[in-house]
């Protein structure tokens, strides 16, 4: 079992943040997806991947998600 990089909660299920390279739990993922900047971060991530940048570090985590 790992801990969420953002909130520290032990979890078996994780995903990578669209804002940065943190591995986050489903609770943090839900909060992230509701954030007003989420669609922008998701769009930029897709553009970077399509351009061949598979190591994109994200647009940066907004202060209110820290």
C-alpha positions in Angstrom: 0.0 0.0 0.0 1.3 3.5 -0.9 0.4 6.9 0.5 -1.1 9.7 -1.6 1.6 12.2 -2.5 -0.8 15.1 -1.8 -2.8 14.2 1.3 -0.7 11.3 2.7 -3.7 8.9 3.0 -2.8 5.2 2.6 -4.4 3.8 -0.6 -4.3 1.0 -3.1 -5.7 3.1 -6.0 -3.7 6.0 -7.4 -3.5 8.2 -10.5 -1.2 10.9 -11.6 -2.2 14.5 -11.2 -2.8 16.6 -14.3 -1.3 19.6 -12.5 2.1 18.0 -11.5 3.8 14.6 -11.2 2.2 13.7 -7.9 0.6 10.2 -7.5 -2.8 11.0 -5.9 -5.6 9.0 -4.3 -9.1 9.0 -5.7 -10.3 11.6 -3.2 -7.6 14.1 -4.3 -8.4 13.2 -7.9 -12.0 14.0 -7.4 -11.1 17.4 -5.9 -8.7 18.1 -8.7 -11.3 17.3 -11.4 -13.6 19.9 -9.9 -11.0 22.6 -9.9 -11.7 25.6 -12.3 -8.2 25.2 -13.9 -8.5 21.4 -14.4 -9.7 21.5 -18.0 -6.9 23.8 -18.9 -4.3 21.5 -17.3 -5.8 18.5 -19.0 -5.8 20.2 -22.4 -2.1 21.3 -22.0 -1.1 17.8 -20.9 -2.7 16.3 -24.0 -1.0 18.8 -26.3 2.3 18.0 -24.7 1.8 14.2 -25.1 0.7 14.6 -28.8 3.9 16.7 -29.4 6.0 13.8 -28.0 6.7 15.2 -24.6 5.9 12.2 -22.5 7.7 13.6 -19.5 5.7 16.8 -19.1 5.8 18.0 -15.5 2.4 19.7 -15.6 1.3 23.3 -15.4 1.8 23.5 -11.6 -0.4 22.8 -8.7 -2.8 25.6 -7.8 -2.3 26.9 -4.2 -5.9 25.9 -3.2 -5.2 22.2 -3.9 -2.1 22.0 -1.7 
